[in-house]
Amino acid sequence: MQVEIDDRTLRLIDPSGSYLWKWVPSNGRSGEILSGVHIDKFDIGTFHEGKYILQLNLYDKEKKVKWNFLNIYGAPHEENKMEFLAELANFCSRNKESFIAVGDFNIIRFTSEKNKSGRLSRSSHVFNSVIAAQELIDVRMSGEKFTWSNNQENPTLERLDRFLITKEWDDT
């Protein structure tokens, strides 16, 4: 667990200094969020920081359009998932511009997003309700079907990472 990211570390990632960086430290052993915005391509309005979400309000200089980027690290433990989903619903509902919500949501949406049989949890149903209520589009990622493994001999595999966009974003 790192208390803060220093400038030297960021320069290893971004040696030319072309990005503005915003970092949210972890709550416990997981959940750090790091976002970088290319300052030649975007103007940054404001940042909104939650426990599980970092929102960047951006202005695309080339397309001349405002939009929001939500960087997500969802609650990894079941007892905190409702708190995360309430925060997600709140962030989504207060956005007036189109947005992208991307990251590790730590929730599957369908039983097909797990390699082992089982039922969906209550949080999965609530997650699907948030997506439906906000009319979000869950963009299919290419590559592997699953994005997480417990790295055991007989591993559990799940799709926890996702890329959600608003209908307005899809129209641009």
VOFIPA-235622 format. One record per residue: x negated, y negated, z of N, C-alpha, C, O, CB in turn; residue number from 1. Coordinates in nm, 2 decimals. Each point is the difference from the previous one (the first is absolute). Glycine has a CB too. Example, Ala and Ser with C-alpha at 12.3 -4.5 7.8 and 13.67 -1.06 7.14 Angstrom:
-1.32,0.57,0.78,0.09,-0.12,0.00,-0.09,-0.12,0.00,-0.10,0.00,0.07,0.29,0.12,0.05,1
-0.15,-0.23,-0.19,-0.09,-0.11,0.00,0.08,-0.11,0.08,-0.05,-0.11,0.01,-0.07,0.17,-0.23,2
//
This chain:
-0.09,0.12,0.00,0.09,-0.12,0.00,-0.09,-0.12,0.00,-0.08,-0.02,0.09,0.27,0.14,0.03,1
-0.17,-0.20,-0.22,-0.08,-0.12,-0.02,0.08,-0.12,0.05,0.11,-0.02,-0.03,-0.24,0.12,-0.17,2
0.06,-0.19,0.28,0.07,-0.12,0.06,0.02,-0.10,-0.11,0.11,-0.06,0.00,-0.21,0.11,0.22,3
0.01,-0.08,-0.31,0.01,-0.09,-0.11,-0.09,0.04,-0.11,-0.11,0.06,0.02,0.18,-0.24,0.14,4
-0.04,0.13,-0.28,-0.09,0.02,-0.11,-0.08,-0.12,-0.02,0.05,-0.11,-0.01,0.11,0.26,-0.10,5
-0.29,-0.14,0.11,-0.09,-0.12,-0.01,-0.02,-0.03,-0.15,0.02,0.08,-0.08,-0.13,-0.03,0.30,6
0.06,-0.17,-0.24,-0.03,-0.05,-0.14,-0.09,0.09,-0.07,0.01,0.02,-0.12,0.03,-0.25,0.20,7
-0.14,0.28,-0.01,-0.10,0.09,-0.07,0.06,0.12,-0.06,-0.03,0.04,-0.11,-0.14,-0.12,0.27,8
0.27,0.14,-0.09,0.07,0.12,-0.05,0.08,-0.04,-0.12,0.01,0.08,-0.10,0.00,0.02,0.33,9
0.06,-0.21,-0.22,0.08,-0.04,-0.12,-0.08,-0.03,-0.12,0.04,0.02,-0.11,0.13,-0.12,0.27,10
-0.29,0.05,-0.14,-0.09,-0.03,-0.11,-0.05,0.13,-0.07,-0.04,0.00,-0.12,-0.03,-0.21,0.24,11
0.07,0.32,-0.05,-0.03,0.13,-0.06,0.11,0.04,-0.09,-0.03,0.06,-0.11,-0.11,0.01,0.31,12
0.26,-0.10,-0.17,0.12,0.03,-0.08,0.01,-0.10,-0.12,0.03,0.03,-0.11,0.08,0.07,0.31,13
-0.14,-0.23,-0.17,0.02,-0.11,-0.09,-0.12,-0.09,0.00,0.00,-0.11,0.06,0.24,0.12,-0.01,14
-0.35,0.04,-0.12,-0.13,-0.08,0.01,0.01,-0.14,-0.07,-0.08,-0.09,0.04,-0.03,0.31,-0.05,15
0.20,-0.24,-0.08,0.01,-0.13,-0.07,0.09,-0.10,0.08,0.01,-0.12,-0.03,-0.04,0.23,-0.19,16
0.10,-0.07,0.32,0.08,-0.08,0.08,0.13,-0.05,-0.07,0.04,-0.11,0.02,-0.25,0.04,0.10,17
0.26,0.16,-0.21,0.11,-0.04,-0.09,0.14,0.02,0.07,0.10,-0.04,-0.06,-0.24,0.10,-0.13,18
0.14,0.00,0.31,0.12,0.03,0.06,0.02,-0.07,0.14,-0.10,-0.03,0.07,0.09,0.25,-0.18,19
0.13,-0.25,0.14,0.04,-0.05,0.14,0.04,0.13,0.07,0.09,0.07,-0.05,-0.03,-0.31,-0.03,20
-0.11,0.26,0.20,0.03,0.13,0.07,0.09,-0.03,0.12,-0.02,-0.10,0.07,-0.20,0.20,-0.15,21
0.31,-0.01,0.11,0.08,-0.01,0.12,0.00,0.14,0.06,0.03,0.10,-0.07,0.12,-0.29,-0.02,22
-0.18,0.20,0.21,-0.02,0.13,0.07,0.09,0.00,0.13,0.00,-0.09,0.07,-0.23,0.12,-0.17,23
0.30,0.08,0.12,0.08,0.02,0.12,-0.06,0.13,0.07,0.00,0.10,-0.06,0.21,-0.20,-0.05,24
-0.26,0.08,0.23,-0.06,0.11,0.07,0.10,0.11,0.03,0.12,-0.02,0.00,-0.29,-0.13,0.10,25
0.13,0.27,-0.06,0.08,0.11,0.03,0.07,-0.02,0.14,-0.05,-0.07,0.08,-0.09,0.22,-0.23,26
0.25,-0.08,0.16,0.06,0.02,0.13,-0.03,0.14,0.05,0.07,0.09,-0.03,0.12,-0.26,-0.02,27
-0.30,0.18,0.12,-0.04,0.13,0.04,-0.10,0.06,-0.10,-0.09,-0.07,-0.04,0.31,0.11,0.15,28
-0.21,0.09,-0.14,-0.10,0.06,-0.09,0.03,-0.01,-0.15,-0.09,0.05,-0.08,0.05,0.11,0.27,29
0.15,-0.21,-0.23,0.03,-0.01,-0.14,0.08,-0.12,-0.03,0.05,-0.07,0.09,-0.05,0.32,-0.11,30
0.01,-0.29,-0.11,0.09,-0.11,-0.04,-0.07,-0.12,-0.04,0.07,-0.10,-0.01,0.08,0.20,0.16,31
-0.28,-0.11,-0.17,-0.06,-0.12,-0.05,0.05,-0.03,-0.14,0.02,0.09,-0.08,-0.23,-0.04,0.22,32
0.22,-0.18,-0.17,0.05,-0.04,-0.13,-0.10,-0.11,-0.05,-0.03,-0.10,0.07,0.27,0.15,-0.01,33
-0.29,-0.03,-0.18,-0.09,-0.10,-0.06,0.05,-0.03,-0.14,0.03,0.09,-0.08,-0.23,0.00,0.21,34
0.22,-0.22,-0.15,0.05,-0.05,-0.13,-0.10,-0.10,-0.06,-0.05,-0.09,0.08,0.29,0.13,-0.01,35
-0.27,-0.03,-0.20,-0.08,-0.10,-0.06,0.07,-0.06,-0.12,0.07,0.07,-0.08,-0.27,0.06,0.15,36
0.19,-0.26,-0.09,0.07,-0.07,-0.11,-0.10,-0.07,-0.08,-0.08,-0.08,0.05,0.29,0.05,0.09,37
-0.21,0.05,-0.27,-0.10,-0.06,-0.09,0.04,-0.15,-0.02,0.11,-0.03,-0.05,-0.15,0.25,-0.07,38
-0.04,-0.30,0.17,0.03,-0.15,0.01,0.00,-0.07,-0.13,0.06,-0.11,-0.01,-0.16,0.11,0.23,39
0.04,0.06,-0.32,0.01,-0.06,-0.14,0.13,0.03,-0.06,0.05,-0.07,-0.10,-0.30,0.09,0.07,40
0.32,0.09,0.07,0.12,0.04,-0.06,0.13,-0.04,0.07,0.11,-0.01,-0.05,-0.24,0.20,-0.04,41
0.11,-0.21,0.23,0.12,-0.02,0.08,-0.03,-0.12,0.10,-0.11,-0.01,0.05,0.18,0.25,-0.07,42
0.04,-0.31,0.04,0.00,-0.10,0.12,0.07,0.08,0.11,0.10,0.07,-0.03,-0.10,-0.28,-0.12,43
-0.04,0.19,0.27,0.06,0.06,0.11,0.08,-0.10,0.08,-0.05,-0.11,0.04,-0.14,0.28,-0.02,44
0.32,-0.14,0.00,0.09,-0.09,0.07,-0.02,0.02,0.15,-0.08,-0.07,0.07,0.24,0.07,-0.25,45
-0.10,0.11,0.23,-0.01,0.03,0.14,-0.02,0.15,0.02,0.02,0.08,-0.09,0.12,-0.28,0.15,46
-0.18,0.23,0.07,-0.01,0.14,0.04,0.11,0.02,0.11,0.02,-0.09,0.08,-0.27,0.11,-0.14,47
0.31,0.10,0.06,0.09,0.04,0.10,-0.05,0.13,0.05,-0.01,0.10,-0.07,0.21,-0.23,-0.02,48
-0.22,0.14,0.22,-0.06,0.12,0.06,0.09,0.06,0.09,0.05,-0.06,0.10,-0.27,-0.04,-0.12,49
0.25,0.23,0.00,0.08,0.08,0.09,-0.09,0.10,0.07,-0.12,0.00,-0.02,0.33,-0.04,-0.12,50
-0.15,0.13,0.21,-0.07,0.11,0.06,-0.05,0.10,-0.10,-0.10,0.07,0.01,0.23,-0.10,0.20,51
-0.04,0.05,-0.32,-0.03,0.10,-0.10,-0.01,-0.05,-0.14,-0.03,0.07,-0.10,0.15,0.08,0.24,52
-0.10,-0.28,-0.16,0.00,-0.06,-0.13,-0.07,-0.13,0.00,0.01,-0.09,0.09,0.21,0.19,-0.13,53
-0.30,-0.12,-0.07,-0.06,-0.13,-0.02,0.06,-0.05,-0.14,-0.02,0.06,-0.10,-0.20,0.00,0.23,54
0.28,-0.18,-0.12,0.06,-0.05,-0.12,-0.08,-0.12,-0.05,-0.03,-0.09,0.08,0.26,0.17,-0.01,55
-0.26,-0.09,-0.20,-0.07,-0.11,-0.06,0.09,-0.06,-0.10,0.05,0.07,-0.09,-0.27,0.04,0.13,56
0.25,-0.24,-0.02,0.08,-0.07,-0.10,-0.09,-0.06,-0.10,-0.09,-0.08,0.03,0.27,0.03,0.14,57
-0.16,0.09,-0.30,-0.10,-0.03,-0.10,0.06,-0.08,-0.12,0.13,0.01,-0.02,-0.25,0.20,0.08,58
0.04,-0.28,-0.13,0.04,-0.07,-0.12,-0.10,0.04,-0.11,-0.12,-0.02,0.01,0.22,-0.18,0.12,59
-0.04,0.27,-0.23,-0.08,0.05,-0.11,-0.03,-0.12,-0.09,0.09,-0.05,-0.07,0.01,0.28,0.08,60
-0.23,-0.27,-0.02,-0.04,-0.12,-0.08,0.03,0.02,-0.15,0.03,-0.10,-0.07,-0.20,0.05,0.25,61
0.15,0.17,-0.23,0.01,0.02,-0.14,0.15,0.01,-0.04,0.05,-0.07,-0.10,-0.27,0.19,0.10,62
0.30,-0.04,0.07,0.14,0.02,-0.03,0.09,-0.12,0.05,0.12,-0.01,-0.03,-0.16,0.26,0.03,63
-0.02,-0.33,0.09,0.07,-0.11,0.07,0.13,0.05,0.07,0.11,-0.05,-0.02,-0.20,-0.10,-0.16,64
0.07,0.25,0.26,0.12,0.06,0.08,-0.05,0.03,0.14,-0.11,0.04,0.02,0.21,0.06,-0.24,65
0.00,-0.12,0.31,-0.03,0.03,0.14,0.05,0.14,0.03,0.11,0.05,-0.05,-0.09,-0.29,0.12,66
-0.09,0.32,0.01,0.04,0.13,0.04,-0.07,0.03,0.13,-0.09,-0.07,0.05,0.13,0.15,-0.28,67
0.01,0.03,0.30,-0.06,0.04,0.13,-0.05,0.14,-0.01,0.05,0.09,-0.07,0.11,-0.24,0.19,68
-0.27,0.17,-0.05,-0.07,0.13,0.01,0.01,0.04,0.15,-0.05,-0.07,0.09,-0.11,0.02,-0.29,69
0.22,0.17,0.22,0.01,0.06,0.13,-0.09,0.12,0.01,0.02,0.10,-0.07,0.22,-0.19,0.10,70
-0.35,0.07,0.05,-0.09,0.11,0.02,0.05,0.08,0.13,0.01,-0.06,0.11,-0.21,-0.07,-0.22,71
0.22,0.26,0.09,0.07,0.08,0.10,-0.09,0.10,0.07,-0.08,0.07,-0.08,0.29,-0.10,-0.05,72
-0.21,0.04,0.26,-0.05,0.12,0.06,0.11,0.04,0.11,0.01,-0.05,0.11,-0.26,-0.01,-0.14,73
0.34,0.16,-0.02,0.11,0.04,0.09,-0.04,0.07,0.12,-0.11,0.06,0.01,0.25,-0.05,-0.21,74
-0.05,0.00,0.30,-0.03,0.07,0.12,-0.03,0.14,-0.02,0.08,0.07,-0.07,0.07,-0.23,0.19,75
-0.26,0.21,-0.07,-0.03,0.15,-0.03,0.07,0.09,0.10,0.01,0.12,-0.03,-0.23,-0.19,-0.05,76
0.27,0.02,0.19,0.07,0.08,0.10,0.15,-0.02,0.00,0.05,-0.11,-0.02,-0.26,0.11,0.16,77
0.28,0.11,-0.13,0.15,0.00,-0.02,0.06,-0.10,0.10,0.10,-0.06,-0.04,-0.11,0.30,-0.03,78
-0.04,-0.25,0.19,0.06,-0.09,0.10,0.00,-0.15,-0.04,0.07,-0.08,0.06,-0.13,0.25,0.11,79
-0.03,-0.20,-0.27,-0.01,-0.14,-0.04,0.06,-0.03,-0.14,0.00,-0.11,-0.05,-0.21,0.09,0.19,80
0.26,0.12,-0.20,0.04,-0.01,-0.14,0.13,-0.10,-0.01,0.00,-0.07,-0.10,-0.09,0.30,0.05,81
0.18,-0.22,0.14,0.11,-0.09,-0.01,-0.04,-0.15,0.02,0.06,-0.09,-0.07,0.09,0.27,0.16,82
-0.25,-0.20,-0.01,-0.05,-0.14,0.02,-0.06,-0.04,-0.14,0.02,-0.12,-0.04,-0.07,0.16,0.29,83
-0.03,0.04,-0.31,-0.06,-0.03,-0.13,0.11,-0.03,-0.10,-0.01,-0.09,-0.08,-0.19,0.23,0.13,84
0.30,-0.05,-0.06,0.11,-0.02,-0.10,0.08,-0.12,0.02,0.04,-0.07,-0.09,-0.03,0.31,0.07,85
0.01,-0.28,0.15,0.07,-0.13,0.03,-0.09,-0.12,-0.05,0.06,-0.09,-0.06,0.06,0.20,0.26,86
-0.25,-0.10,-0.18,-0.09,-0.10,-0.05,0.00,-0.01,-0.15,0.01,-0.11,-0.06,-0.15,0.14,0.26,87
0.14,0.09,-0.27,0.01,0.00,-0.14,0.13,-0.06,-0.06,-0.01,-0.08,-0.09,-0.14,0.29,0.10,88
0.26,-0.17,0.05,0.13,-0.06,-0.04,0.00,-0.15,0.02,0.05,-0.07,-0.09,0.06,0.29,0.15,89
-0.16,-0.27,0.05,-0.01,-0.14,0.03,-0.09,-0.07,-0.11,0.04,-0.11,-0.05,0.00,0.16,0.30,90
-0.16,0.00,-0.27,-0.09,-0.07,-0.10,0.07,0.00,-0.14,-0.01,-0.10,-0.07,-0.19,0.18,0.20,91
0.26,0.03,-0.17,0.06,0.01,-0.13,0.12,-0.10,-0.01,0.01,-0.07,-0.10,-0.08,0.31,0.08,92
0.16,-0.24,0.12,0.12,-0.08,-0.01,-0.03,-0.15,0.00,0.08,-0.08,-0.05,0.04,0.26,0.16,93
-0.23,-0.23,-0.05,-0.03,-0.14,0.00,-0.08,-0.05,-0.12,-0.02,-0.12,-0.01,0.03,0.14,0.26,94
-0.05,0.07,-0.34,-0.07,-0.05,-0.12,0.10,-0.05,-0.10,0.10,0.06,-0.03,-0.28,0.11,0.07,95
0.15,-0.29,-0.09,0.08,-0.06,-0.11,-0.06,0.03,-0.13,0.07,0.01,-0.10,0.00,-0.19,0.26,96
-0.20,0.19,-0.17,-0.07,0.03,-0.13,-0.01,0.16,-0.01,0.02,0.07,0.10,-0.15,-0.29,-0.09,97
0.10,0.26,-0.13,-0.02,0.14,-0.03,-0.13,0.04,0.09,-0.08,-0.08,0.03,0.19,0.07,-0.27,98
-0.11,0.14,0.27,-0.12,0.05,0.07,-0.04,0.14,-0.03,0.08,0.08,-0.06,-0.01,-0.23,0.24,99
-0.19,0.18,-0.14,-0.05,0.14,-0.01,-0.04,0.04,0.15,-0.06,-0.08,0.07,-0.03,0.05,-0.31,100
0.14,0.15,0.28,-0.04,0.05,0.13,-0.08,0.13,-0.03,0.06,0.10,-0.06,0.15,-0.20,0.18,101
-0.33,0.10,-0.08,-0.09,0.11,-0.03,-0.08,0.05,0.12,-0.04,-0.09,0.08,0.03,0.01,-0.32,102
-0.01,0.21,0.25,-0.09,0.04,0.11,0.04,0.14,0.05,0.07,0.08,-0.07,-0.11,-0.31,0.13,103
0.00,0.26,0.06,0.02,0.13,0.06,0.13,-0.02,0.09,-0.01,-0.06,0.11,-0.24,0.13,-0.11,104
0.36,-0.02,-0.04,0.12,-0.02,0.07,0.02,0.10,0.11,0.08,-0.01,0.09,0.02,-0.09,-0.29,105
-0.18,0.21,0.19,0.01,0.11,0.10,0.14,0.06,0.02,0.03,0.05,0.11,-0.22,-0.16,0.01,106
0.26,0.11,-0.23,0.14,0.07,0.00,0.02,0.06,-0.14,-0.03,-0.06,-0.10,0.12,-0.11,0.28,107
-0.04,0.29,-0.18,0.04,0.06,-0.13,0.15,-0.04,-0.02,0.07,-0.03,0.10,-0.24,0.22,-0.08,108
0.21,-0.20,-0.15,0.14,-0.03,-0.03,0.08,0.12,-0.03,0.12,0.00,0.02,-0.20,-0.22,-0.11,109
0.02,0.32,0.03,0.07,0.12,-0.04,-0.08,0.13,0.04,-0.12,-0.01,0.02,0.21,-0.12,-0.22,110
-0.02,0.24,0.22,-0.07,0.12,0.04,-0.11,0.04,-0.11,-0.09,0.07,0.04,0.30,0.01,0.09,111
-0.19,-0.12,-0.25,-0.10,0.04,-0.11,-0.13,-0.08,0.02,-0.10,0.03,-0.07,0.29,0.01,-0.08,112
-0.19,-0.13,0.24,-0.13,-0.08,0.02,-0.08,0.07,0.11,-0.09,-0.07,0.06,0.21,-0.14,-0.13,113
-0.09,0.33,0.11,-0.08,0.08,0.09,-0.01,0.14,-0.05,0.10,0.05,-0.05,-0.02,-0.19,0.25,114
-0.20,0.20,-0.18,-0.02,0.13,-0.06,0.06,0.11,0.09,0.01,0.12,-0.04,-0.21,-0.20,-0.06,115
0.25,0.05,0.22,0.06,0.11,0.08,0.15,-0.04,0.02,0.04,-0.11,0.01,-0.27,0.15,0.11,116
0.30,0.07,-0.10,0.15,-0.02,0.01,0.03,-0.07,0.14,-0.07,0.01,0.09,0.11,0.19,-0.24,117
0.07,-0.26,0.15,0.05,-0.07,0.12,0.11,-0.10,-0.04,0.03,-0.01,-0.11,-0.26,0.04,0.22,118
0.28,-0.09,-0.01,0.10,-0.10,-0.01,-0.05,-0.14,0.00,-0.11,-0.02,0.06,0.28,0.18,0.04,119
-0.10,-0.25,-0.15,-0.04,-0.14,0.01,0.03,-0.05,0.14,0.10,0.03,0.06,-0.06,-0.07,-0.30,120
-0.13,-0.05,0.29,0.02,-0.06,0.13,0.10,-0.11,-0.01,0.03,-0.05,-0.11,-0.27,0.11,0.18,121
0.28,-0.11,0.05,0.09,-0.12,0.00,-0.07,-0.12,-0.06,0.06,-0.07,-0.08,0.05,0.16,0.29,122
-0.24,-0.10,-0.19,-0.07,-0.12,-0.06,0.00,0.01,-0.15,0.00,-0.10,-0.07,-0.14,0.09,0.28,123
0.13,0.13,-0.27,0.01,0.01,-0.14,0.13,-0.05,-0.06,0.00,-0.07,-0.10,-0.15,0.27,0.12,124
0.26,-0.17,0.05,0.13,-0.04,-0.04,0.01,-0.15,0.01,0.06,-0.07,-0.09,0.04,0.29,0.16,125
-0.15,-0.28,0.04,0.00,-0.14,0.02,-0.08,-0.07,-0.11,0.03,-0.11,-0.05,0.01,0.14,0.30,126
-0.16,0.02,-0.27,-0.09,-0.05,-0.11,0.07,0.00,-0.13,0.00,-0.11,-0.07,-0.20,0.20,0.19,127
0.27,0.01,-0.16,0.08,0.01,-0.12,0.11,-0.11,0.00,0.03,-0.06,-0.11,-0.08,0.30,0.08,128
0.11,-0.26,0.14,0.10,-0.10,0.01,-0.05,-0.14,-0.02,0.06,-0.09,-0.06,0.06,0.24,0.22,129
-0.24,-0.18,-0.10,-0.07,-0.13,-0.02,-0.03,-0.02,-0.15,0.03,-0.11,-0.05,-0.13,0.12,0.28,130
0.05,0.09,-0.29,-0.04,-0.01,-0.15,0.13,-0.03,-0.08,0.00,-0.08,-0.09,-0.19,0.24,0.13,131
0.30,-0.09,-0.01,0.13,-0.02,-0.07,0.06,-0.13,0.03,0.04,-0.07,-0.10,0.00,0.31,0.11,132
-0.04,-0.28,0.11,0.06,-0.13,0.04,-0.08,-0.12,-0.06,0.06,-0.10,-0.04,0.02,0.20,0.25,133
-0.21,-0.09,-0.23,-0.08,-0.10,-0.06,-0.01,0.01,-0.15,-0.06,-0.08,-0.06,-0.07,0.06,0.28,134
0.19,0.13,-0.27,-0.01,0.03,-0.14,-0.14,0.00,-0.05,-0.04,-0.05,-0.11,0.26,-0.06,0.08,135
-0.31,0.18,0.10,-0.14,0.02,-0.04,-0.02,0.11,-0.09,0.08,0.10,0.00,-0.14,-0.19,0.22,136
-0.04,0.09,-0.30,-0.04,0.10,-0.09,-0.12,0.07,0.05,-0.10,-0.07,0.02,0.20,-0.05,-0.22,137
-0.10,0.25,0.22,-0.11,0.07,0.04,-0.08,0.05,-0.12,0.04,0.10,-0.07,0.08,-0.02,0.28,138
-0.23,-0.15,-0.24,-0.07,0.03,-0.13,-0.08,0.13,0.02,-0.07,0.01,0.10,0.05,-0.26,-0.15,139
0.03,0.33,-0.04,-0.07,0.13,0.00,-0.15,-0.02,-0.03,-0.03,-0.07,-0.10,0.24,0.19,0.03,140
-0.29,-0.07,0.15,-0.14,-0.01,-0.02,-0.05,0.11,-0.08,0.05,0.11,0.00,-0.08,-0.23,0.21,141
-0.07,0.10,-0.29,-0.06,0.11,-0.08,-0.11,0.08,0.08,-0.04,-0.05,0.10,0.09,-0.08,-0.31,142
-0.08,0.24,0.17,-0.10,0.08,0.07,0.06,0.11,0.08,0.10,0.06,-0.04,-0.25,-0.26,0.04,143
0.10,0.22,0.12,0.04,0.11,0.09,0.14,-0.03,0.05,0.04,-0.12,0.01,-0.27,0.16,0.05,144
0.30,0.07,-0.03,0.14,-0.01,0.05,0.00,-0.05,0.15,0.09,-0.07,0.04,-0.02,0.25,-0.20,145
-0.17,-0.15,0.23,-0.01,-0.03,0.15,-0.11,-0.10,0.02,-0.10,0.01,-0.07,0.20,0.22,0.13,146
-0.09,-0.31,0.04,-0.10,-0.10,0.03,-0.06,0.02,0.14,-0.10,-0.08,0.04,0.22,-0.08,-0.18,147
-0.08,0.26,0.21,-0.05,0.02,0.14,-0.01,0.15,0.02,0.08,0.08,-0.04,0.01,-0.30,0.13,148
-0.19,0.26,-0.01,-0.02,0.14,0.04,-0.05,0.00,0.14,-0.07,-0.09,0.05,0.02,0.16,-0.28,149
0.09,0.03,0.31,-0.05,0.01,0.14,-0.13,0.08,0.00,-0.05,0.02,0.11,0.29,-0.02,-0.03,150
-0.29,0.04,-0.20,-0.13,0.06,-0.01,-0.02,0.13,0.08,-0.11,0.03,0.05,0.02,-0.26,-0.09,151
0.20,0.30,0.06,-0.01,0.13,0.06,-0.02,0.11,-0.10,0.01,-0.02,-0.12,0.14,-0.06,0.31,152
-0.17,0.20,-0.14,-0.02,0.12,-0.09,0.12,0.02,-0.09,-0.01,0.03,-0.12,-0.15,0.07,0.29,153
0.28,-0.11,-0.11,0.12,0.01,-0.07,0.06,-0.14,0.01,0.09,-0.03,0.09,-0.05,0.28,-0.04,154
-0.08,-0.34,-0.14,0.03,-0.15,0.02,0.15,-0.03,-0.02,0.07,0.05,-0.08,-0.30,-0.10,0.01,155
0.27,-0.05,0.15,0.12,-0.07,-0.03,-0.03,-0.12,-0.09,-0.09,-0.08,0.03,0.19,0.15,0.20,156
-0.03,-0.08,-0.34,-0.02,-0.11,-0.10,0.13,-0.08,-0.01,0.11,0.05,0.00,-0.28,0.09,-0.13,157
0.15,-0.27,0.13,0.11,-0.09,-0.01,-0.03,-0.12,-0.09,-0.11,-0.04,-0.01,0.19,0.11,0.24,158
0.03,-0.13,-0.28,-0.01,-0.13,-0.07,0.04,-0.11,0.09,0.12,-0.02,0.03,-0.07,0.13,-0.26,159
-0.15,-0.18,0.29,0.02,-0.11,0.09,-0.02,-0.13,-0.05,0.05,-0.10,0.05,-0.11,0.26,0.13,160
-0.02,-0.17,-0.29,-0.04,-0.13,-0.06,0.10,-0.03,-0.11,0.04,0.09,-0.07,-0.29,-0.06,0.13,161
0.29,-0.15,-0.07,0.10,-0.04,-0.10,-0.02,-0.14,-0.04,-0.07,-0.08,0.06,0.23,0.25,0.02,162
-0.09,-0.20,-0.19,-0.01,-0.13,-0.07,0.15,-0.04,-0.03,0.06,0.05,-0.09,-0.29,-0.01,-0.01,163
0.29,-0.13,0.18,0.13,-0.04,-0.01,0.01,-0.14,-0.06,-0.08,-0.09,0.04,0.15,0.23,0.15,164
0.02,-0.16,-0.29,0.02,-0.13,-0.06,0.14,-0.04,0.00,0.09,0.08,0.01,-0.29,-0.05,-0.15,165
0.23,-0.16,0.14,0.13,-0.05,-0.02,0.05,0.01,-0.14,-0.08,0.01,-0.09,0.05,-0.17,0.28,166
0.16,0.16,-0.21,0.05,0.00,-0.14,-0.05,-0.12,-0.08,-0.02,0.01,-0.12,0.23,0.12,0.20,167
-0.22,-0.25,-0.01,-0.05,-0.12,-0.07,-0.14,0.02,-0.04,-0.03,-0.05,-0.11,0.18,-0.09,0.25,168
-0.23,0.21,-0.07,-0.14,0.02,-0.04,0.00,0.09,-0.12,-0.08,-0.03,-0.09,0.00,0.01,0.33,169
0.16,0.12,-0.25,0.01,0.09,-0.11,0.04,-0.08,-0.13,-0.03,0.05,-0.11,0.09,0.14,0.27,170
0.02,-0.30,-0.15,0.04,-0.07,-0.11,-0.11,-0.10,-0.06,0.02,-0.05,-0.11,0.21,0.07,0.21,171
-0.33,-0.04,-0.02,-0.11,-0.10,-0.05,-0.10,0.07,-0.08,-0.09,-0.07,-0.05,0.12,-0.06,0.25,172
//
